[in-house]
Each structure stands twice: as C-alpha cells, then as structure tokens.
Amino acid sequence: MTALFAFSSVYAQEAVDSMRIYYRTGYRYVEPEYKNNRAELERFIKAIKDVFNSGRLDKVTVKSYASPDGSNEANLLLSERRVDSLKAYILRNSGIPESSVIGKSGGIAWDLLRQIVAASDIQWKEDILNVLDNTPMWIYDESGKLIGGKKKELMDLDGGKAYKYLYDNIFPTLRSSLAATLYEKPASAVTAPVEEEAPAPQPEPQPQTEPEPQPQAEPEPAPEPAPVTEPTSVAAPSAKAFRPLLAVKTNLLYWGTIMPDFHSYTFVPNLELEYFFKEMWSVSGTVNWAKWGYGSDNFFGISSYSLEPRWWIWGDGRYRWIYLGLYGQVGDYDTQNERSTLTGDTGKHWSTGLSVGAAIPFSKRWGLEIGIRGGYRHSSVRGYTYEAPDYFLDYEHTGNHWGVTGIKASIYYRFGKGSK
C-alpha cells in the first residue's frame, strides 16, 4: 500500500484594529487630553499588546494627514512630524520592536476632504466638489508665474464663507493620524493522507485482470492571501476641545506690594481682562488703583489703565506658553513720604513698549501668567508742601525712564466653550 500526503499553509495579513486621533492646528505632538484621543489610544495600545503577546503581530502602520490651511510645505513637514510623534508614542507605550511600526506621511488629505464633503449636505457642497475635482493644485500663467490653485479657489468661494465653514468644521477632522495594526494569520490547511488501494487478489483458476488505475487525490490549491486595505471610515466628531474666549486675572505681585521698580510700597488692587481671537491673537486691558496711607507717615495713590495686543507663538488656539505684546499705559499718581508734613509728588504718566510672558495652565480654565514689560515711560512731576489751609507748589519737572515698566505674576480664570 502506498500513501500520498498533501500539506498547504496560508499566511495572510489582516487588519484587526484601527484608530483615529486628532491634533490642534499646527500642533505635532500626541495629546491624549484632546477630544477623545485618550480613549482611542488606550484601546489601540491594548489591542497591540494582546496581538503581540499572542505571537501573531506582523506590523503596525501609521499614516498622518494635514489639513489644507497653512502653507503647502509647512503642512507636509507637519504631517511627517506627526507620523514620527505617533510612532514614538506607540513604541513607548506598547513595548513592541521598533521594526514593527511603519510610518508614512499622507500629506494634505484632499481625498478625505472630498469624502467628507460628498457625504454632507453643506450649502456649498457642489461648488466645493467642483473645485476639488477639476482644479489643479497650482495654476500658472503663460510666463510661469503662480496665480492660483486648488486652495485659493476654495478660499474665494462665496467671499470666503465656504472656506471658513471648512476651517471650523471639517479641517479639524483632517488633522488626524490613522494607525492600523496588521498581524500574520497563523491558519494552515492540512489535507489528510489519501491511500491508494492495492488490486484485489483473484482466484487461481481465473485469469488475473489488471485493476483500473485509481486517480490520485490532488491537494486543493491554497487560497490567495486576502488583500489588506486601510480602514477609510471617518470617525464621528466628538466633543469639541475647550477654546478660551475671555480671561479674568489679577496680579499677585501688586497685591503683595511689589512694584515695577522692585521696591515694596503698599498693596495695589488690580484687575485684567483678556479677549482671545483668531487662534493666536488676544487683547488685554488692565486697571490698577490705590489711594491710602501705609507705614507710619507714608501715602501712596496711583491709577493706571493699559491696553495690550498679544501674539501667541504656539498658535494652537489654546493661548498658552509664550506670548509677545505691544502695550500702552496712562495714569496719574500721588505719593507722600512725610505725611505728617504733607509733602510729596504728584503728576501724570504714560508709557509704551514691548512685553513678553507665558501662560502656565493648571487646568483648562485655571493657570498662572508671568510677564515683564519694558520700554519708555514719561511722567510729569509736581512737588508740593502743605501749609494749612493751602498746598504750595515747590517745583515742576518731567521724568523720562527707559527700562522695566511692569512685572506680573497673575492668577487667571478663563471662560470659553467646549468640554475637553
């Protein structure tokens, strides 16, 4: 008896899990606290660990996309940096080998933008799809000068209203990284051995006949590996991130009697309001006021009002860390160093210059802001003495000062919209 054995093994890659996380405008690092990123990251990392511990992990792929806002080169660079950031996060938290994670920058997500617009019912749907389908990335005139392109056409639709809608509602979805884990399927098909029957013995008197040959069982062909495709579904928008609109602050240094000349006088009540707009701009208004005696025979009276536009370097709409500002301030003062004789100085002042500072968040609403102002301050000085029942002017001059004109360590609370 002879036997024929047939074996076949199939190993196919299969996408078993995927995730989508979101980024703020211009931001490259993975932020677990942004939108629903933390839940997605924790779930996805657990899935990677489970597959890796089972010995079936093949690879994890990371794709990153950017939205059309901003310059093309900057978007491509940002997309690449987000890939590196997400790769590092996965490796750091999953413990899998570095060779198991493959990254690819998808650049600007024009295809994903078209997919979202096509599935929507927005007012400018047909016009946007026409631009996406029929406008080249760049348009040049006969002399080779760049005169337009896909992005500019989108920005010009309906006076910019369509682009603003995309910017506010769809572009945040495009700023995402898609990671899909792929593993090597261990399924193997084994065909049982097939025996070939020997011819049956014939009786002696009868002539022996040749048995008809039996066809050998052929092994079934192995199925072709199933193609692996990246999931293309778009995650539904989650709760919007917290975006500050207005901040209320007070300078702890002035409450603590520390003035811009770094000397201690008396406490000065103060209030600051800051309004945030356009992702990276804000304007701040401050009032300082005091009018009372301190020590044994001193008096300190001051009022000042300032306005300060600011530019936030990070530009991510969260208004944190470093800012630069340009300020202007006006006010008046009255100081007496010998109150028993009521002699002192009084006058008006104004100043202007630059400011630099940083907002250090404790939470999405509370934080500490530190800063310093420097520039030019002009003051009118009128020295006086008091002889009952009148005040007498002793001298008059002007003061001009270049240097530090303001210091702050303010506690702030922010009002805004969004829940994460």
ABEGO torsion letter per residue (X at the ends): XBBBBBBBBBBBBBBABBBBBBBBBGBABBBAABEAAAAAAAAAAAAAAAAAAAGABABBBBBBBBBABEBAAAAAAAAAAAAAAAAAAAAAAAGBBAAABBBBBAEBBAAAAAAAAAABABAAAAAAAAAAAABBABBBBAAGBBAEEAAAAAAABGGGAAAAAAAAAAAAAABBBBBBBBBBBABBBBBBBBBBBBBBBBBAABBBBBBBBBBBBBBBBBBBBBBBBBBABBBBBBBBBBBBABBBBBBAAAAAGBBAAGBBBBBBBBBBBBBBBGGABBBBBBBBBBBBBBEAABBBBBBBBBBBBBBBAAGAGAGBEBBBBBBBBBEBBBBBABAAAGBBBBEBBBBBEBBBBBBBBABAABBBBBBBBBEBBBBBBBBBBBBOABBBBABBBBBBBBEBABBBBBBBBBBBBEAX
